[in-house]
Amino acid sequence: MMPETRMLAASIGKTIWGAIVLALEADGLISRSDLVTEHPGDEPWFTRIPNASDITVGHLLTHTSGLPDHVHMDGVATELIAMGREDRFNPPYLVSLLFDEPALFEAGTAWGYTDNGYILLGLVLETVTDADVFELAAERFLVPLGLTNTMPSNTSILEGIAVGYVTEDNPFGLAPRTMGETATQTRRMCSTAPASRFIRKPSTDKSTVTEAGFRATFQAFDTMRTTTSRLLSKSIRTWVLSTIAPT
């Protein structure tokens, strides 16, 4: 692999949406303290979202909204797999999976990782700016920073993407060929060099984002990183021990 090799960026893309929020806040268009009801809250479906009346933009950014994550909801993964390649993985559909579900906790009182929070955040950004979020990302950051190898993974055809392999008997239950030229389900792909440039300098002549503000916005990810590291270390340790243990 080379630094220019494209890979699915997965949740690294969340930093872009966070930077957009900070830029719009600097422009006076939105505030992290805004209730989400001030933006797409007039949609007829909005009241069916858990904690609908109490969630702020900041809660969505820091995974403190109490919204469930559809990936871990009973039956949802099976439903999405059964759908196959049907083009239904759009934001309104994914948000609808939360309708009438109980909240994980009261907004702002705890932390729980949720992709759906960022899906809802995308709808908030589109409401505030009346623009497509991917076009907004390109205009505010990707083009000014020269991140020409970073683009949405919102199509089933992704050219030049890295392919991963594992053994058939891997303990994680992954397919031997874990990623192909037609990969879906993440929101962005990029190469490592542009990604590092964005993290080092999120500000552009189009958008003002201070380093302190950028770091503070994602401080909740420290909890996620620590927890994930522990779980991953335990999984790797178990796998290594099972590999070298005598039979």
N, C-alpha and C positions, 0 to 999 in steps of 0.2 A: 504494500500500500504506500501511496505517496500523500503528502500534505494536501494535494489537490483532489484526492479521491473523495467522491461524494458518499456520504453515509446518512442514514436516517437520523435526524437530530432529536427526534422524540421530544421530551419535555424540556430540553435546552431552549426550545422555541418559546417557552413561557417567559424567558427573560426579555424577549422582544416585545411581547404584549405589555409586560411591566414597564419597560422603557417608554412605550407609547403613552401609557397612563401618566407617567411622570412628565412627559413632554406636553401633553394636553393640559395637565394641571398647571404647568408653568405658563401656558398660554391663557389660563383662566377659563378653560372650557369644561373642566371636570375637577372634582376633588376626591381624594381617597376617602373622605368622611361622608361623601354623598350616599344616601340610601339608594339602592338599586331601583326602588320604586319611582325615583325621579327620572328614570330613563326609559327602559322598556317596560316599566311597571304598569303602563296603561293597556298592555296587551291582555286580552281576555283570559289567556292561559296562565298569566303570571301568578295569580293567587294560589295556584295548585302546586307551586314549588315550596319545598320545606323552608321554614323561616322567612317566607317571602317579604314580610313587612319590616324585617329587622336587619337584613343583610346590607352591608355597605360595600362600596367598591374596594376598600381596603381589605375587607374580609375575604373577598374573592381572590385578591392578590396573594394573601398570606395563608390560604387554606384554613381559615378560621370561621367559615360561613356555616358549618354544620351540614352542608350538602353531602349526600352520599356520592360515591363514585360508581358509575354504572358498571364499570369493569368487574366490580366485586359484588354486584347485586345478584341474588338468586335467579337463575334462569336466563339472565341477560346474555351471558357469553354464548350459551347454547343457541339462543335466538339469533344472535349476530352471525354465528358460524353458519347456521341454516340459511341465512339470507344470502350467503355466498358473495358474489360480485355485484349484487343489486346496488344501485346507486341510491342508498337510503341513509348513508352515514352522514347526513347533513346536520348542522347545529340544532335546528328546531326539533328534529327527531330525537337526537341524543338528549336534549333537555327534557323532552316529553317523557323519557324513561323515569324521571324523578317525580312525575305528577302523583300527588296524594301519598307519597312515601313519607315515613316519619323522619324528622331531622336526627342527625347523629348526636347533636348537642345544641344548646342555645347559641346563637351567633355571637362570636367574640369570646366565648368562655373556654374554648379548647382548640385543639389542632387536629385536623384530619385531612389527609391528601385527597384531592378530588379533581379529576380532569373536568368534570361537569362545571365546576366553578369557573374555570378558564373558558369553557365554551360559552357560558353565560356572560362572562366578561367581554368576549368577542362581540356578542350581540349588543352589549352596552356601548362599546366603542363605535359600532356601526350606527347606533341610534344618535350618539353625540355628534359624530362627524358627517353622517349621511354618506359614508364611503365604505367600500369593501375593505375588510381588515388587512387583506394581503396587499392591496394597493397602498393602503396606509403605511404598512411596514416598509414597502419599497420606497415610497416617497420620503418618509421620515428618516429612515436609517440605512436600508440596504444599498440604495443607489448612491447617496452622499458618501457612504463609507467604502464604496467600491466592492461590495460583497456580491460580485457577479455570479458566484457559484452557489449562492444560497437562494432557494426558491421553495414555494409550497409543494408539499407532497399530497396534492389534492386530486391526483389522477392515478389511474392504475398503471400507467406507463411512466417509469422513472429511468431516464437514460443514464448509463454509466455509474450505477450505484454499486457499492461494495457488496460482495456476497460472503456470507459466513457459513462455516461448516462445523458440525460436531459429530461425535460417534453415535451410532444408532442406539447404543445402550446407555446414553447419557442420563444421569439421575434427574435431570430437569424436565424430561419428557418432550424435548424439542425435536423438531424434524431434523434429519441429517443435514439438509440444506436449508438454513434458517432464513435466508433472504435472497430474493431473486431480482431480476431486472424489472419485474412488475410487482412492486411492494406497495402496500396500502396501509391505512390505519394510523399513520402519524401525520402531523400537520406540516412538517417542513423537513427538507434535507439540505445538507451543506457539507463543505469540506472543513478540515480542522483549522487551517490558517485564517480564513475569514471569520470563523467563529471566535477565535482568540482575539482578533482585532476588535470585534464588537464588544467583547467583555472588557477589554482594556480601555476602550474609549467609546462609550455609548452616545456621547454628544456629537451633534453635527451642526452645520449652519442652518439646518431646517428645524432642529429640535435641541432644547437645552435640558440636559440631564446631568445633575451633579453626581460625582462619584459617591459621596456620602449618602445621597438620596437613593441611588441605585442599590447600594449595599444594604441600606436599612429596609428597603422594600422587600428584599429577599432574605431577611434574617431568619424567617421561619424555616427556610430551607436547611438551616444548620441542624435543626431537629430531625428533619427527614434524612439528611446525609448521615448523621450519627446512627440513627435507627437502621437505615439501609445497610450501612457498613457492618454493623453487628450481625444482621441477618445474613448478609452475603458471606461474611467471614465464616459464620457457623456452617453455611451450606457448603462452602468450598472445603472447609476442614473435614466435614463429614464425608464428602466425596473422595478427598485424598486418602483418608483413613480406610475407606471401603475399598479403594483401589489397591493399596499396598498390604491390606490385611491378609494373613494366610488363609487359604481355603481348606 
